[in-house]
Amino acid sequence: MKVTVHVDVERDVRDEAARQLAEQDLAIDETMRIVLEHAAAGCGPDFGALAPNATTVEAIKAARRGEDVELGTPAEALAELNRDN
C-alpha cells in the first residue's frame, strides 16, 4: 500500500532543489522515493548516490525516451557509473 509523505520546507529551498534535480533529469518526488527506499534498506543517506555523472544523466534521458542504452560489460558499466564527473 502506498502512502503520501508531506515535508515542510522553505519555498526557495524547494525551488532551488527542483532546479538542481531537473538538471539531472530527476524530480523531487523521485528523489525522495530513492532516499526513503535507501533508508528502508538499512543504509544511511548517501547523497553522493544522487549525483550521477554526465554519462549516467544522458543514459537516464535516453532510457526515458525509450532508446536502448549500450553500457558494455557489467564491469565497464559499473566503472562508468561510478566515474566522477
Summary of the structure (lengths in Angstrom):
residues: 85
radius of gyration: 14.9
end to end distance: 37.5
largest distance: 43.8
contacts: 157
relative contact order: 0.10
helix: 58%
strand: 0%
